C-alpha cells in the first residue's frame, strides 16, 4: 500500500522563494502601501487596517520574489550506478546504526 499522493495528484511545479530578494524588498520601508499606515494608531479599526496592509504588502513581496520551478529541479537524479550502490549499502547502514551502543546513546539523547 502506498501512502501519500499518487503520481497524478502530485504538483508538477512548486514556488521557489528567493529569500535574499524578499529580505531586501521588505527592508524598503518607503513604499506606497506602507505609507498608508497612520503614525498614530488610535483604535482597533486602525490596528486591523495596519495588520491588513502589512499582510498584503508581505504577501505581494513574497509573490514578486518567487518563481515556479518544476518539482524535480531541486533534486536531480543520481547516476544509476550511485543509486545501485546506495541500495546495496542500505542494509549495512541500518545494521551499523542499530548497534547496542548507538541505541543506548540515542535513548540517552532523547531523555529530557
NUKETI-520182 format. One record per residue (C-alpha): y, x negated, z. Coordinates in steps of 0.1 Angstrom, whole numbers, padded with zeros to 4 digits, always signed. Layout:
YXZ...
//
This chain:
+0000+0000+0000+0034-0013-0009+0064-0008+0013+0099-0006+0001+0114+0005-0032+0093+0005-0063+0104-0016-0092+0120+0014-0108+0141+0021-0076+0154-0015-0072+0191-0020-0082+0195-0042-0112+0228-0056-0101+0245-0064-0068+0280-0072-0058+0288-0108-0052+0318-0112-0030+0339-0143-0034+0348-0147+0003+0373-0175-0002+0393-0153-0026+0390-0124-0002+0403-0146+0027+0433-0159+0006+0442-0124-0006+0441-0110+0029+0464-0137+0042+0491-0125+0019+0510-0100+0041+0539-0092+0018+0522-0066-0002+0535-0031-0011+0505-0014+0007+0511-0033+0039+0549-0028+0038+0543+0009+0041+0531+0004+0077+0561+0010+0101+0570-0017+0126+0573+0008+0154+0542+0029+0157+0551+0059+0179+0524+0084+0175+0487+0088+0170+0495+0100+0135+0513+0067+0128+0482+0049+0142+0459+0069+0119+0481+0062+0089+0482+0025+0097+0445+0023+0100+0440+0042+0067+0464+0019+0049+0447-0013+0063+0413+0001+0054+0424+0010+0019+0440-0024+0014+0410-0044+0027+0386-0023+0005+0408-0029-0026+0410-0067-0019+0372-0070-0015+0366-0049-0046+0390-0070-0066+0374-0103-0054+0338-0091-0062+0318-0092-0093+0285-0076-0103+0256-0101-0108+0220-0095-0117+0198-0092-0087+0176-0122-0097+0205-0146-0104+0207-0158-0068+0170-0166-0067+0159-0185-0098+0121-0186-0103+0104-0218-0093+0082-0235-0118+0047-0222-0119+0033-0255-0106+0055-0253-0075+0046-0217-0068+0009-0226-0071+0013-0255-0047+0032-0233-0022+0004-0206-0023-0022-0233-0017-0003-0248+0013+0005-0214+0029-0028-0211+0049-0024-0246+0063+0013-0240+0073+0002-0208+0091-0026-0228+0109-0002-0255+0119+0023-0230+0133-0003-0212+0154-0014-0242+0175-0016-0236+0213+0013-0260+0219+0035-0242+0194+0026-0207+0208+0035-0218+0243+0068-0233+0231+0075-0201+0212+0068-0179+0243+0090-0202+0264+0119-0200+0240+0117-0162+0238+0120-0158+0276+0155-0149+0287
//
